[in-house]
Amino acid sequence: GDMLDLMLEVSATNPTVTEEVVGSATNFFLAGNVTTVNTLTWLIYFLALHPEVQDRLHEEVVDVLARHDGVVSAEAVSECVFLDGVIRE
């Protein structure tokens, strides 16, 4: 059901595109990786410039994790509304 499955399906029926599929999959992986690294880099930079935001974010994460017995899960992260806003900003 995802893009890689579709690309592999095409590759299976047409072996001449296998190299293109591998190249495209590599590009997707690298592009996603670079985007994440850039987002985290800028996030850390701007949090350092705005300690009041960093403090509020820390409080939210501590509160949410306390309600989840310290376990980081998709449910716990979805409760971090301020974190979501900070990342999106």
C-alpha positions in Angstrom: 0.0 0.0 0.0 2.8 2.6 -0.1 5.0 4.2 -2.7 7.9 1.7 -2.3 5.4 -1.2 -2.8 4.2 0.3 -6.0 7.8 0.9 -7.3 8.8 -2.7 -6.5 5.7 -4.0 -8.3 6.6 -2.1 -11.4 10.2 -3.3 -11.1 9.0 -6.9 -10.8 7.0 -6.6 -14.1 9.7 -4.6 -15.9 13.2 -5.5 -14.7 14.8 -2.7 -16.8 13.5 -0.1 -14.3 15.1 -1.8 -11.2 18.0 0.6 -11.2 15.6 3.6 -11.3 13.6 2.1 -8.5 16.7 1.7 -6.3 17.8 5.2 -7.1 14.3 6.7 -6.3 14.1 4.7 -3.1 17.5 6.0 -2.1 16.5 9.6 -2.9 13.3 9.3 -0.8 15.2 7.9 2.1 17.9 10.6 2.0 15.5 13.4 1.4 13.4 12.3 4.5 16.6 12.0 6.6 17.9 15.5 5.6 14.5 17.1 6.3 14.4 15.6 9.8 17.9 16.6 10.6 17.2 20.2 9.4 14.0 20.4 11.4 15.7 19.2 14.6 18.7 21.5 14.0 16.5 24.6 13.7 14.3 23.5 16.6 17.3 23.3 18.9 18.7 26.6 17.7 15.4 28.5 18.2 14.8 26.8 21.6 18.3 28.1 22.7 17.3 31.6 21.6 13.9 31.4 23.5 14.5 29.8 26.9 10.9 30.6 27.9 9.6 28.4 25.1 12.1 25.7 26.1 10.9 25.8 29.7 7.2 25.6 28.7 8.0 22.7 26.3 9.9 20.9 29.1 7.0 21.3 31.5 4.6 19.9 28.9 6.7 16.9 28.2 7.3 16.2 31.9 3.6 16.4 32.6 2.6 14.2 29.7 5.2 11.6 30.5 4.1 11.6 34.2 0.6 10.6 33.1 2.0 7.8 31.0 4.4 6.4 33.6 7.4 7.8 31.8 6.7 5.8 28.7 7.1 7.6 25.4 4.4 6.3 23.0 2.5 7.6 20.1 -0.4 8.4 22.4 1.8 10.3 24.8 3.4 12.3 22.0 -0.1 13.1 20.5 -0.9 14.8 23.8 2.0 17.2 23.5 0.1 20.0 21.8 2.6 22.7 22.5 5.4 20.4 21.2 3.5 19.9 18.0 3.0 23.7 17.6 6.7 24.4 18.2 7.8 21.8 15.6 5.3 23.1 13.1 6.4 26.7 13.6 
